């Protein structure tokens, strides 16, 4: 076999290895971005679950408070009129809802201060404990979500993965922002 034929075979093998390596990296990076999107969606679902549980507890707390604070109807009416955002709502809408629920809890706590017998009520105390647990779960869900969003957003803007992100139209995700009053 002549030397030029061996050289062509070697070059062809090297080119195949390079193409396969690039293709393998491309597929691996695209799949990593998709897995990160799934993690973000899963963490967002955790936030939704915690927000729903928090809202449900707020509704139950309103029912307990109603019996003690009949004339505090404005606070209770505002709480009852709140609507949860849809599951596909943006993180900003969910954060706004979270802020509304926080304000409602604060209002109910103000009302409860005026009624010592309410504060001693076992149902009210139990709800307060459950709310504290849900708040911790919500904070943990927010941290996981924001961590996943941070990793994903970094991946899609850093070269060379940014090429793949642009090709598949991956876009940055919004963080779950802290409530303005808590900043």
C-alpha positions, 0 to 999 in steps of 0.5 A, a space after each residue: 500500500 502506498 504511503 499516500 493511501 496510509 496518510 489518507 486513512 490516518 487523516 480520515 480516522 482522525 477526522 472521524 474521531 474529531 467529528 464523533 467527539 464534537 457530536 458526543 460533546 454536543 449531545 452531552 451538553 444539550 442533554 445536560 441543559 435539558 436535565 437542568 431545565 427538568 430540575 428547575 421545573 421540579 423545584 418550581 413544583 416544590 414551590 407550588 406545593 408549598 405555596 398551596 399548602 401555605 394558602 390552605 393553612 391561611 384559609 383554615 386560620 381565617 376560619 378559626 379567627 372568624 369566630 373570635 374577630 367578627 368585626 375584623 371582616 376587612 382583613 378576613 375578606 381580603 384573605 378570602 378574595 386572594 386567588 392562587 396563581 396557575 401552575 404555569 404562572 411566572 415566578 414573578 406572579 408566584 412571588 407576588 402571591 407569596 408576598 400577598 399571603 405573607 401580608 395576610 399572615 401578618 394581618 391575622 397575627 395582628 388580629 390575634 394579638 387583640 384576642 388572647 383567648 384566640 392565641 390560646 386556642 389549640 386549633 390556632 396554635 396548631 395552625 401556627 406551628 404548621 405554618 412555621 413548618 410550611 414556611 421552612 419548606 417554602 424557603 428550602 424550595 426557593 433555595 433549591 429552585 434558585 440554585 438550579 436556576 443559577 446553574 442553568 443560567 450560567 451554563 447557557 451564557 458560558 462558551 461553548 455551551 452558549 452555542 448549543 443554548 442559542 441553537 436550541 433557543 434555551 433562555 434564561 430563567 427568572 429567580 424567585 425573588 425575595 419579598 421586598 419587605 424582607 430584603 
